[in-house]
Amino acid sequence: MQLCYFYDPSHFIIWAGLPGLWQRSAISWNAMLMGYGRHGIGHEVVQLFRTMTEEVKPDSVTLLAVLSGCSHGGLVDEGLDIFDLIVKEQNAVLSIGHYGCVIDLLGRSGRLQKALDLIQDMPFEPTPAIWGSLLGACRVHVNVSVGEVVAQKLLDMEPGNAGNYVILSNIYAAAGMWKDVFRVRNLMLEKTVTKEPGQSWIILDKVIHTFRSSDRLHPRKKDIDAKIKEIYVDIRAAGFVPDLSCVLHDVDDEQKERMLLGHSEKLAVTFGLMNTPPGLTIRVMKNLRICVDCHNFAKFVSKVYGREISLRDKNRFHLLTDGACTCGDYW
């Protein structure tokens, strides 16, 4: 038996087997579930899981595939319900991967204290990835108390990881706690921890165009600046509001907006919009996690201009279409 899947622009996964050798086993079902989950198609994961249970008994691999798919697809309640079902009825053997998915689901739903309790009670030593997932959830929900506990764990485990300091700063900035933002920044200086500069890339006609934050070196800088201001007028008319909490500087709002305009992914998306025909997907890559404001910017561009945008950041793929993203606004 041969099993294969692929993902096409219509979001379908095609399932095929050699004639005469086809057999639906737990292995083939799990492979399909993982394929859907890898692309963040959560609803199809749940639907396929329900179909699977009519034929074969799910196992621990099934549970991991379903939880991962629900996590990437933002299906919090469905994922937690399936977890309870399999653990209680199937006695699945749990791994740290299962716990990681459940912690991510709890984080998405804002149940941060419950997620913290689960990390502290689980029969595994939590990894930086586990703690990092919860810290990211604290940023989304602006939970300072849990965020400080989690951040301290990460700073002890990874004292040189600038990303943890930045996310903690984001939490403080969103809460308006500027003294703590400066305290974290000074801590980075004391420990000589430097943040990797943000860069974004777009490939057009086999040429790689690289953009850095507040880029002043691109040969078409004036054209890009003019276009991005035009885009801002259009998307603000459609309801876009800049997220000023993404600026970790205590300056006035007008200055914060100007700083947000210079983010590298905005420049790359703008350049793509300028130089690709309607109907063609704009594909951008970034070396760091995309900020909330740039994510919202890309969502509105996709809606207002009718363009599909594929954005690969440090965490995952984002496919933005008609104002919505496959990440469910959680990454």
Secondary structure, 3 states (H helix, E strand, C coil): CCCECCECCCCCECCECCCCCCCCCHHHHHHHHHHHHHCCCHHHHHHHHHHHCCCCCCCHHHHHHHHHHHHHHCCHHHHHHHHHHHHHHHCCCCCHHHHHHHHHHHHHCCCHHHHHHHHHHCCCCCCHHHHHHHHHHHHHHCCHHHHHHHHHHHHHHCCCCHHHHHHHHHHHHHCCCHHHHHHHHHHHHHCCCCCCCCEEEEEECCEEEEEECCCCCCCCHHHHHHHHHHHHHHHHHCCCCCCHHHCCCCCCHHHHHHHHHCCHHHHHHHHHHHHCCCCCCEEEEECCCCCHHHHHHHHHHHHHCCCCEEEECCCCEEEEECCEECCCCCC
